[in-house]
Amino acid sequence: MNWPRIVIPVFCLCIWQASSFMGMLPEYKLPSPVQILDGLESLITIGMPPGHPLHWHIFYSLHRVVVGFFSAILIALPLGLIMGWSKAIRQILEPIFEFIRPIPPLAWIPIAILWFGIGIKSAAFIIFLGAFFPILLNTIYGVRRIDPILIDAARTLNASSPAIFTKVLLPGAVPSIITGIRIGIGISWMTLIAAEFTGVKSGYGLGYMIMTARDIQRPDLIMAGMLVFGSIGFSVDIVLRLIERKIVRWR
């Protein structure tokens, strides 16, 4: 067991708690770890706003992320394979994507609300934009770094283009694709918060919950919501790493 990874965070939490107990850290600005845990219990049992328990906020946020993120995968993955494979297509599409890519997903929020209104469609669109480019660019990179000898060998064996895609390009690009997915899911969570800050129809969502806690000046609930976000993001990343180890055993 890697003890420093456990001991150092626990030590920092103890220092934090002791500083709050001695009044060195004002509770109205930075609640103690114990207060944050109490706030988490309140979110679970009472909810924020009252009657809106934490598990429903998590459910609706995950729903928005799943719709936007998997839409990005469904489009970015095959498009990245094609652009990595075909120089002509890459030269046509690359200027368009390089023009759009630097625009922050948050800058699209007014347009998303104008196009789709306030709801899951606009939130999913913002999440889609956040996840799309990391997946696309890493897929292109993964395809382009494949040894051309492997592709020529497949052609020598009379492999069809679909067979080359599925047997050579996709397996060879998997490590880069997973890296893009890991980056994309992180950006998806960040854009989700911003999308939910603008408002939600259902009254549920972790971002909406945090904004409501801010309006009533409850920093303990705000940081409890941040703790939930971090825990979910950390768990998702662990799952992706496990999947990567299973799929890319030869690395």
FISE-883956 format. One record per residue: x, y, z of N, C-alpha, C in turn; residue number from 1. Coordinates in steps of 0.2 Angstrom, whole numbers, plus 5000, padded with zeros to 4 digits. Example, Ala and Ser with C-alpha at 12.3 -4.5 7.8 and 13.67 -1.06 7.14 Angstrom:
<sites>
5066, 4972, 5039, 5062, 4978, 5039, 5066, 4984, 5039, 1
5064, 4989, 5035, 5068, 4995, 5036, 5064, 5000, 5039, 2
</sites>
This chain:
<sites>
5004, 4994, 5000, 5000, 5000, 5000, 5004, 5006, 5000, 1
5002, 5011, 4996, 5006, 5018, 4996, 5004, 5022, 5001, 2
5007, 5022, 5007, 5005, 5025, 5013, 5005, 5033, 5012, 3
5010, 5036, 5009, 5010, 5043, 5008, 5004, 5046, 5005, 4
5001, 5042, 5000, 4995, 5044, 4997, 4989, 5044, 5002, 5
4989, 5041, 5007, 4984, 5041, 5012, 4986, 5046, 5018, 6
4992, 5045, 5020, 4994, 5049, 5026, 4994, 5057, 5025, 7
4997, 5059, 5019, 4997, 5066, 5018, 4990, 5069, 5017, 8
4985, 5066, 5014, 4979, 5070, 5014, 4975, 5070, 5021, 9
4976, 5064, 5024, 4973, 5064, 5031, 4977, 5069, 5036, 10
4983, 5070, 5035, 4987, 5075, 5039, 4984, 5082, 5037, 11
4983, 5083, 5031, 4981, 5090, 5028, 4974, 5091, 5031, 12
4969, 5086, 5031, 4963, 5087, 5034, 4963, 5088, 5041, 13
4967, 5085, 5045, 4968, 5086, 5052, 4970, 5094, 5053, 14
4975, 5096, 5050, 4977, 5103, 5050, 4971, 5108, 5049, 15
4968, 5106, 5044, 4962, 5110, 5042, 4957, 5111, 5047, 16
4955, 5105, 5050, 4950, 5104, 5056, 4953, 5108, 5062, 17
4959, 5107, 5063, 4962, 5110, 5069, 4962, 5118, 5068, 18
4964, 5120, 5062, 4964, 5127, 5061, 4957, 5130, 5062, 19
4952, 5127, 5059, 4945, 5129, 5060, 4943, 5129, 5067, 20
4944, 5124, 5071, 4943, 5123, 5078, 4946, 5129, 5082, 21
4952, 5131, 5081, 4955, 5137, 5084, 4953, 5144, 5082, 22
4949, 5144, 5077, 4946, 5150, 5074, 4951, 5154, 5069, 23
4956, 5150, 5067, 4961, 5153, 5062, 4957, 5154, 5055, 24
4953, 5149, 5054, 4949, 5150, 5047, 4942, 5151, 5049, 25
4939, 5157, 5046, 4932, 5159, 5048, 4927, 5154, 5044, 26
4923, 5151, 5048, 4918, 5146, 5046, 4914, 5148, 5040, 27
4912, 5155, 5040, 4908, 5157, 5035, 4911, 5158, 5028, 28
4918, 5157, 5028, 4922, 5157, 5022, 4924, 5150, 5020, 29
4927, 5147, 5025, 4929, 5140, 5024, 4927, 5135, 5029, 30
4922, 5132, 5028, 4919, 5127, 5033, 4924, 5122, 5035, 31
4924, 5119, 5041, 4929, 5114, 5043, 4926, 5107, 5039, 32
4931, 5102, 5039, 4929, 5096, 5036, 4923, 5093, 5039, 33
4922, 5093, 5046, 4916, 5091, 5050, 4910, 5094, 5048, 34
4910, 5101, 5047, 4904, 5104, 5044, 4902, 5103, 5037, 35
4907, 5101, 5033, 4906, 5099, 5026, 4902, 5092, 5026, 36
4905, 5088, 5031, 4901, 5081, 5031, 4894, 5082, 5034, 37
4893, 5087, 5039, 4887, 5088, 5041, 4882, 5091, 5035, 38
4885, 5095, 5031, 4882, 5098, 5026, 4880, 5092, 5021, 39
4884, 5087, 5020, 4883, 5082, 5015, 4877, 5078, 5018, 40
4877, 5077, 5024, 4871, 5073, 5027, 4865, 5077, 5026, 41
4865, 5083, 5027, 4859, 5087, 5026, 4857, 5087, 5019, 42
4861, 5087, 5014, 4859, 5086, 5007, 4856, 5080, 5005, 43
4858, 5074, 5009, 4856, 5068, 5008, 4849, 5067, 5011, 44
4848, 5070, 5017, 4842, 5069, 5021, 4836, 5074, 5020, 45
4838, 5080, 5019, 4834, 5086, 5018, 4833, 5088, 5011, 46
4839, 5089, 5008, 4840, 5091, 5001, 4841, 5099, 5001, 47
4842, 5101, 4995, 4843, 5108, 4993, 4841, 5109, 4986, 48
4836, 5113, 4986, 4831, 5116, 4991, 4828, 5110, 4995, 49
4825, 5112, 5001, 4822, 5106, 5005, 4817, 5102, 5001, 50
4817, 5096, 5001, 4813, 5092, 4997, 4816, 5089, 4991, 51
4822, 5092, 4989, 4826, 5090, 4983, 4832, 5086, 4985, 52
4831, 5079, 4987, 4837, 5076, 4990, 4843, 5075, 4985, 53
4849, 5073, 4988, 4855, 5073, 4984, 4855, 5068, 4978, 54
4852, 5062, 4979, 4852, 5057, 4974, 4849, 5059, 4968, 55
4843, 5063, 4968, 4840, 5065, 4962, 4844, 5071, 4958, 56
4848, 5075, 4962, 4852, 5079, 4959, 4858, 5076, 4955, 57
4860, 5070, 4958, 4865, 5066, 4955, 4863, 5063, 4949, 58
4857, 5060, 4949, 4853, 5057, 4944, 4852, 5061, 4938, 59
4850, 5067, 4939, 4848, 5072, 4933, 4855, 5074, 4930, 60
4860, 5076, 4934, 4866, 5078, 4932, 4870, 5072, 4927, 61
4869, 5066, 4930, 4872, 5061, 4926, 4869, 5060, 4920, 62
4862, 5061, 4920, 4858, 5060, 4914, 4860, 5065, 4908, 63
4861, 5071, 4910, 4864, 5076, 4906, 4871, 5075, 4903, 64
4875, 5072, 4907, 4882, 5071, 4905, 4882, 5065, 4900, 65
4878, 5060, 4902, 4878, 5054, 4898, 4875, 5056, 4891, 66
4870, 5060, 4890, 4867, 5062, 4884, 4873, 5066, 4880, 67
4876, 5071, 4883, 4880, 5075, 4879, 4887, 5071, 4878, 68
4889, 5068, 4883, 4896, 5064, 4882, 4896, 5059, 4877, 69
4891, 5055, 4877, 4890, 5049, 4872, 4888, 5051, 4865, 70
4885, 5057, 4865, 4884, 5060, 4858, 4891, 5062, 4855, 71
4895, 5065, 4859, 4902, 5067, 4857, 4906, 5061, 4855, 72
4905, 5055, 4859, 4909, 5049, 4857, 4906, 5047, 4850, 73
4900, 5046, 4849, 4897, 5043, 4843, 4899, 5047, 4837, 74
4900, 5054, 4838, 4902, 5058, 4832, 4909, 5059, 4831, 75
4913, 5060, 4837, 4920, 5061, 4836, 4924, 5055, 4835, 76
4922, 5049, 4837, 4926, 5043, 4836, 4927, 5041, 4829, 77
4921, 5040, 4825, 4922, 5039, 4818, 4924, 5044, 4814, 78
4923, 5051, 4816, 4925, 5056, 4812, 4933, 5057, 4813, 79
4935, 5055, 4819, 4943, 5056, 4820, 4946, 5050, 4816, 80
4943, 5044, 4816, 4946, 5039, 4812, 4947, 5040, 4805, 81
4941, 5044, 4802, 4941, 5045, 4795, 4946, 5051, 4794, 82
4947, 5056, 4798, 4951, 5061, 4797, 4959, 5059, 4798, 83
4960, 5055, 4802, 4966, 5052, 4803, 4969, 5048, 4797, 84
4964, 5044, 4794, 4965, 5040, 4789, 4966, 5044, 4782, 85
4962, 5049, 4781, 4962, 5052, 4775, 4965, 5059, 4775, 86
4970, 5060, 4772, 4973, 5067, 4772, 4969, 5072, 4769, 87
4966, 5070, 4763, 4961, 5075, 4760, 4956, 5077, 4764, 88
4952, 5073, 4767, 4947, 5074, 4772, 4949, 5079, 4778, 89
4955, 5077, 4780, 4958, 5081, 4786, 4959, 5088, 4784, 90
4962, 5089, 4778, 4964, 5095, 4776, 4957, 5100, 4774, 91
4952, 5096, 4773, 4946, 5100, 4772, 4942, 5102, 4778, 92
4942, 5097, 4783, 4939, 5099, 4789, 4943, 5102, 4795, 93
4949, 5101, 4795, 4953, 5103, 4800, 4953, 5111, 4801, 94
4953, 5115, 4796, 4952, 5122, 4797, 4946, 5124, 4800, 95
4940, 5121, 4799, 4934, 5122, 4802, 4934, 5121, 4809, 96
4937, 5115, 4811, 4937, 5113, 4818, 4942, 5117, 4822, 97
4948, 5119, 4819, 4953, 5123, 4822, 4950, 5130, 4823, 98
4945, 5132, 4819, 4942, 5139, 4821, 4937, 5138, 4826, 99
4934, 5133, 4827, 4928, 5132, 4832, 4931, 5130, 4839, 100
4937, 5126, 4839, 4939, 5123, 4845, 4942, 5128, 4850, 101
4945, 5134, 4848, 4947, 5138, 4854, 4941, 5142, 4857, 102
4935, 5142, 4854, 4929, 5145, 4857, 4927, 5141, 4864, 103
4928, 5144, 4870, 4926, 5140, 4876, 4919, 5138, 4875, 104
4917, 5131, 4878, 4910, 5129, 4878, 4906, 5134, 4881, 105
4908, 5137, 4887, 4904, 5141, 4890, 4901, 5147, 4886, 106
4905, 5149, 4881, 4903, 5155, 4877, 4897, 5153, 4873, 107
4896, 5146, 4872, 4890, 5144, 4868, 4884, 5144, 4872, 108
4884, 5145, 4878, 4878, 5145, 4883, 4872, 5149, 4880, 109
4873, 5156, 4879, 4868, 5160, 4876, 4865, 5157, 4870, 110
4869, 5155, 4865, 4867, 5152, 4859, 4863, 5145, 4860, 111
4865, 5141, 4865, 4862, 5135, 4867, 4855, 5136, 4869, 112
4855, 5141, 4874, 4848, 5143, 4877, 4843, 5145, 4871, 113
4846, 5149, 4867, 4842, 5152, 4861, 4840, 5147, 4857, 114
4844, 5142, 4855, 4842, 5136, 4851, 4838, 5131, 4854, 115
4839, 5129, 4860, 4836, 5123, 4863, 4832, 5125, 4869, 116
4832, 5131, 4872, 4829, 5133, 4878, 4833, 5131, 4884, 117
4830, 5132, 4890, 4833, 5129, 4896, 4830, 5122, 4897, 118
4835, 5118, 4898, 4833, 5111, 4899, 4839, 5106, 4897, 119
4837, 5100, 4896, 4842, 5095, 4895, 4846, 5096, 4888, 120
4842, 5098, 4883, 4845, 5099, 4876, 4851, 5104, 4876, 121
4850, 5110, 4879, 4855, 5115, 4879, 4861, 5112, 4884, 122
4859, 5109, 4889, 4865, 5107, 4894, 4869, 5101, 4890, 123
4865, 5097, 4887, 4869, 5091, 4883, 4873, 5094, 4877, 124
4870, 5100, 4874, 4874, 5103, 4869, 4881, 5106, 4871, 125
4881, 5109, 4877, 4887, 5112, 4880, 4891, 5106, 4882, 126
4889, 5101, 4885, 4893, 5095, 4887, 4896, 5092, 4880, 127
4892, 5092, 4875, 4895, 5089, 4869, 4901, 5093, 4866, 128
4900, 5099, 4866, 4906, 5103, 4864, 4912, 5103, 4868, 129
4911, 5102, 4875, 4917, 5101, 4879, 4920, 5095, 4878, 130
4917, 5089, 4876, 4920, 5083, 4876, 4922, 5081, 4869, 131
4919, 5084, 4864, 4920, 5082, 4857, 4927, 5083, 4854, 132
4930, 5089, 4856, 4937, 5090, 4853, 4942, 5086, 4856, 133
4942, 5085, 4863, 4948, 5081, 4865, 4947, 5074, 4862, 134
4941, 5071, 4861, 4940, 5064, 4859, 4942, 5064, 4851, 135
4940, 5069, 4847, 4942, 5070, 4840, 4949, 5070, 4839, 136
4953, 5075, 4843, 4960, 5076, 4841, 4964, 5070, 4844, 137
4962, 5067, 4849, 4966, 5061, 4851, 4965, 5055, 4847, 138
4959, 5055, 4844, 4958, 5049, 4839, 4962, 5050, 4833, 139
4962, 5056, 4830, 4966, 5058, 4824, 4973, 5057, 4826, 140
4976, 5059, 4832, 4983, 5058, 4833, 4984, 5050, 4834, 141
4980, 5046, 4837, 4981, 5039, 4838, 4981, 5036, 4831, 142
4977, 5038, 4826, 4977, 5035, 4820, 4984, 5036, 4816, 143
4986, 5043, 4816, 4991, 5045, 4813, 4998, 5042, 4815, 144
4998, 5040, 4822, 5004, 5037, 4824, 5005, 5030, 4823, 145
5000, 5027, 4820, 5001, 5020, 4818, 5006, 5019, 4813, 146
5010, 5014, 4814, 5015, 5012, 4809, 5012, 5011, 4802, 147
5014, 5015, 4797, 5011, 5014, 4790, 5013, 5006, 4787, 148
5018, 5003, 4790, 5019, 4997, 4788, 5014, 4992, 4789, 149
5010, 4993, 4795, 5005, 4989, 4797, 4999, 4989, 4792, 150
4998, 4995, 4790, 4992, 4997, 4785, 4994, 4994, 4778, 151
5000, 4994, 4776, 5003, 4992, 4770, 5002, 4984, 4770, 152
5004, 4981, 4776, 5004, 4974, 4777, 4996, 4971, 4776, 153
4992, 4975, 4779, 4985, 4973, 4778, 4982, 4974, 4771, 154
4984, 4979, 4768, 4983, 4979, 4761, 4986, 4974, 4757, 155
4992, 4972, 4758, 4995, 4966, 4755, 4991, 4960, 4755, 156
4988, 4959, 4761, 4984, 4953, 4762, 4977, 4954, 4760, 157
4976, 4959, 4756, 4969, 4960, 4752, 4964, 4962, 4758, 158
4966, 4965, 4763, 4961, 4967, 4768, 4957, 4973, 4765, 159
4950, 4973, 4766, 4946, 4978, 4764, 4947, 4984, 4768, 160
4944, 4990, 4766, 4944, 4996, 4770, 4941, 4995, 4777, 161
4935, 4993, 4777, 4932, 4992, 4784, 4936, 4987, 4788, 162
4939, 4982, 4785, 4943, 4977, 4789, 4949, 4981, 4792, 163
4952, 4986, 4788, 4958, 4989, 4790, 4956, 4994, 4796, 164
4950, 4997, 4795, 4947, 5001, 4801, 4947, 4998, 4807, 165
4943, 4992, 4807, 4942, 4988, 4813, 4947, 4984, 4816, 166
4952, 4982, 4811, 4957, 4977, 4814, 4964, 4981, 4815, 167
4965, 4987, 4812, 4971, 4990, 4812, 4971, 4997, 4815, 168
4966, 5001, 4812, 4966, 5008, 4815, 4963, 5009, 4822, 169
4957, 5006, 4822, 4954, 5006, 4829, 4958, 5003, 4835, 170
4961, 4997, 4834, 4965, 4995, 4840, 4971, 4999, 4841, 171
4974, 5001, 4835, 4980, 5005, 4836, 4979, 5012, 4839, 172
4973, 5014, 4839, 4972, 5021, 4841, 4968, 5021, 4848, 173
4967, 5015, 4851, 4963, 5014, 4857, 4967, 5018, 4863, 174
4973, 5017, 4864, 4976, 5021, 4869, 4975, 5029, 4869, 175
4976, 5032, 4863, 4975, 5039, 4862, 4967, 5040, 4863, 176
4963, 5036, 4861, 4956, 5037, 4861, 4954, 5037, 4869, 177
4956, 5033, 4873, 4955, 5032, 4880, 4957, 5039, 4883, 178
4963, 5041, 4881, 4966, 5047, 4884, 4961, 5053, 4882, 179
4959, 5053, 4876, 4954, 5058, 4874, 4947, 5058, 4878, 180
4945, 5052, 4879, 4939, 5051, 4883, 4940, 5053, 4890, 181
4945, 5052, 4893, 4947, 5054, 4900, 4947, 5061, 4901, 182
4950, 5065, 4896, 4950, 5072, 4896, 4943, 5075, 4895, 183
4940, 5072, 4890, 4933, 5074, 4888, 4928, 5073, 4894, 184
4928, 5068, 4898, 4923, 5067, 4903, 4925, 5072, 4909, 185
4931, 5074, 4910, 4933, 5079, 4914, 4930, 5086, 4912, 186
4931, 5088, 4906, 4928, 5094, 4903, 4920, 5094, 4904, 187
4918, 5088, 4902, 4910, 5087, 4902, 4907, 5089, 4909, 188
4911, 5087, 4915, 4908, 5089, 4921, 4909, 5096, 4922, 189
4914, 5100, 4920, 4915, 5107, 4921, 4910, 5111, 4917, 190
4908, 5109, 4911, 4903, 5112, 4907, 4896, 5111, 4910, 191
4895, 5105, 4913, 4889, 5103, 4916, 4887, 5108, 4921, 192
4892, 5110, 4925, 4891, 5115, 4931, 4889, 5121, 4928, 193
4892, 5124, 4923, 4891, 5130, 4920, 4884, 5130, 4917, 194
4882, 5125, 4914, 4876, 5124, 4910, 4870, 5124, 4916, 195
4871, 5121, 4921, 4866, 5121, 4926, 4866, 5127, 4930, 196
4871, 5131, 4930, 4871, 5137, 4933, 4866, 5142, 4930, 197
4865, 5141, 4924, 4860, 5146, 4920, 4853, 5144, 4921, 198
4852, 5138, 4924, 4845, 5137, 4926, 4843, 5130, 4923, 199
4838, 5126, 4926, 4836, 5120, 4924, 4829, 5119, 4925, 200
4825, 5116, 4921, 4818, 5116, 4921, 4816, 5111, 4927, 201
4819, 5106, 4928, 4817, 5101, 4932, 4818, 5103, 4940, 202
4822, 5108, 4941, 4824, 5109, 4948, 4829, 5105, 4951, 203
4832, 5100, 4947, 4837, 5096, 4949, 4844, 5096, 4945, 204
4849, 5095, 4949, 4856, 5095, 4946, 4861, 5098, 4951, 205
4867, 5095, 4951, 4872, 5097, 4956, 4874, 5104, 4955, 206
4874, 5107, 4949, 4876, 5114, 4948, 4870, 5118, 4951, 207
4864, 5116, 4949, 4858, 5120, 4952, 4858, 5120, 4960, 208
4860, 5114, 4962, 4860, 5113, 4970, 4865, 5118, 4973, 209
4871, 5118, 4970, 4876, 5122, 4973, 4874, 5130, 4972, 210
4871, 5132, 4966, 4869, 5139, 4966, 4864, 5141, 4971, 211
4859, 5136, 4972, 4854, 5137, 4977, 4857, 5138, 4984, 212
4862, 5134, 4986, 4866, 5134, 4992, 4870, 5141, 4993, 213
4872, 5143, 4987, 4876, 5150, 4987, 4871, 5156, 4988, 214
4865, 5155, 4985, 4860, 5160, 4986, 4858, 5161, 4994, 215
4858, 5156, 4997, 4856, 5156, 5005, 4862, 5156, 5009, 216
4868, 5157, 5006, 4874, 5158, 5009, 4876, 5152, 5014, 217
4876, 5146, 5011, 4878, 5140, 5015, 4884, 5137, 5012, 218
4890, 5140, 5014, 4896, 5137, 5011, 4897, 5130, 5013, 219
4895, 5127, 5018, 4895, 5120, 5020, 4892, 5116, 5015, 220
4886, 5118, 5012, 4883, 5114, 5007, 4886, 5115, 5000, 221
4889, 5121, 4999, 4892, 5122, 4993, 4898, 5117, 4992, 222
4902, 5117, 4998, 4908, 5113, 4998, 4906, 5105, 4998, 223
4900, 5104, 5001, 4898, 5097, 5001, 4896, 5095, 4994, 224
4893, 5099, 4990, 4892, 5098, 4983, 4898, 5097, 4979, 225
4903, 5101, 4980, 4909, 5101, 4977, 4913, 5094, 4979, 226
4912, 5092, 4985, 4914, 5085, 4987, 4911, 5079, 4983, 227
4905, 5080, 4982, 4901, 5075, 4978, 4904, 5075, 4971, 228
4905, 5081, 4968, 4907, 5082, 4961, 4914, 5078, 4960, 229
4918, 5080, 4965, 4925, 5077, 4965, 4925, 5069, 4966, 230
4921, 5067, 4970, 4920, 5060, 4971, 4918, 5056, 4965, 231
4913, 5059, 4961, 4910, 5056, 4955, 4915, 5056, 4950, 232
4919, 5062, 4949, 4924, 5062, 4944, 4930, 5057, 4945, 233
4932, 5057, 4951, 4937, 5052, 4953, 4935, 5045, 4952, 234
4929, 5043, 4953, 4927, 5036, 4952, 4926, 5035, 4945, 235
4924, 5039, 4941, 4923, 5038, 4934, 4930, 5037, 4931, 236
4935, 5041, 4933, 4942, 5041, 4930, 4945, 5034, 4932, 237
4944, 5031, 4938, 4946, 5025, 4940, 4943, 5019, 4936, 238
4937, 5020, 4934, 4933, 5015, 4930, 4937, 5015, 4923, 239
4938, 5021, 4920, 4941, 5022, 4914, 4948, 5019, 4914, 240
4952, 5020, 4919, 4958, 5017, 4920, 4958, 5009, 4920, 241
4953, 5006, 4923, 4952, 4999, 4923, 4951, 4996, 4916, 242
4946, 5000, 4913, 4944, 4998, 4906, 4950, 4998, 4902, 243
4954, 5003, 4902, 4961, 5004, 4898, 4965, 4998, 4899, 244
4966, 4996, 4906, 4970, 4991, 4907, 4968, 4984, 4904, 245
4961, 4983, 4904, 4958, 4977, 4901, 4959, 4977, 4894, 246
4958, 4983, 4891, 4958, 4983, 4883, 4965, 4983, 4881, 247
4969, 4987, 4884, 4976, 4988, 4881, 4981, 4984, 4885, 248
4980, 4978, 4885, 4985, 4974, 4890, 4992, 4973, 4887, 249
4992, 4975, 4881, 4999, 4974, 4878, 5004, 4980, 4879, 250
5001, 4985, 4882, 5005, 4991, 4883, 5010, 4990, 4889, 251
</sites>
